[in-house]
Amino acid sequence: MQDKSELAQLLKTAIKGEEDGYKFYNLLAEKTENVDAKRKLENLRDDEVGHKNTLLEIYKNLVGGEVGELPDKGLTALAEVFRKGHLDELKSEREFINLAIEAELAATNFYQEQSKKTEDPKFKAVFERLADEEHRHYELLMAEREALSGNYFWFGYDGEAPLED
């Protein structure tokens, strides 16, 4: 992998990204009045906490010492939105979902890259697990976006149910 200082910076950036994700999903959960949407957002938010804790453990084991100050920018587009104060400019569910999709895809790609770079089987497995979890978030959000668009035909099309025989 990288030397210890590069690894420390990489992990700090990932930790910051998970904090941004937590903040984003928490704000959305607070804004929504839809009970089902609130539950889904809170689940996504809580997953970000678990990811952060995993990354903190990796930091402790691979780098050692205190994490210290995190960078201003995390892994994803969420950091830019927070840093520039643009969150209030997003008005529609579609805009929020599109931003979340972009963020989850970036996180997926990041963790996949880290999995390929590490030779330690334990940490390779952790990065693969994080990539899988972020990808599940991505898929969930894609399905939500499709449902909002009215393009969700999972259980039937034109009154028929193609999954039933």
Residue pairs with C-beta under 8 A, 6 or more apart in sequence:
1 7
1 117
1 118
1 119
1 120
2 10
2 117
4 62
4 63
7 62
7 63
8 59
8 63
9 71
10 114
11 55
11 58
11 59
11 62
11 63
11 67
12 59
12 67
12 68
12 70
12 71
13 70
13 71
13 73
13 74
13 75
14 55
14 74
14 75
14 110
14 111
14 114
15 52
15 55
15 56
15 59
15 67
15 70
15 74
16 70
16 71
16 72
16 73
16 74
16 75
16 79
17 74
17 75
17 76
17 78
17 79
17 103
17 107
17 110
18 48
18 49
18 51
18 52
18 55
18 74
19 48
19 52
19 70
19 74
20 74
20 75
20 76
20 78
20 79
20 82
20 103
21 44
21 45
21 48
21 51
21 74
21 76
21 78
21 103
21 107
22 45
22 48
22 49
22 52
23 78
23 82
24 78
24 81
24 82
24 87
24 99
24 100
24 103
25 41
25 42
25 44
25 45
25 48
25 100
26 41
26 45
27 87
28 41
28 96
28 100
29 38
29 41
29 42
29 45
32 38
32 41
40 140
40 144
44 100
44 137
44 140
47 133
47 137
51 130
51 133
51 134
54 126
54 130
56 67
58 123
58 126
59 67
62 123
72 79
72 83
73 79
73 80
73 83
75 103
75 106
75 107
75 110
76 102
76 103
76 104
76 106
76 107
77 99
77 102
77 103
77 106
78 99
78 103
80 86
81 87
81 90
81 99
90 96
90 99
93 148
94 145
94 148
94 149
97 141
97 144
97 145
97 148
98 145
100 137
100 141
101 138
101 141
101 142
101 145
104 134
104 135
104 137
104 138
104 141
105 138
107 130
107 134
107 137
108 131
108 134
108 135
108 138
111 127
111 128
111 130
111 131
111 134
112 127
112 128
112 131
114 127
115 124
115 127
115 128
115 131
118 124
118 127
143 152
146 152
155 161
155 163
156 162
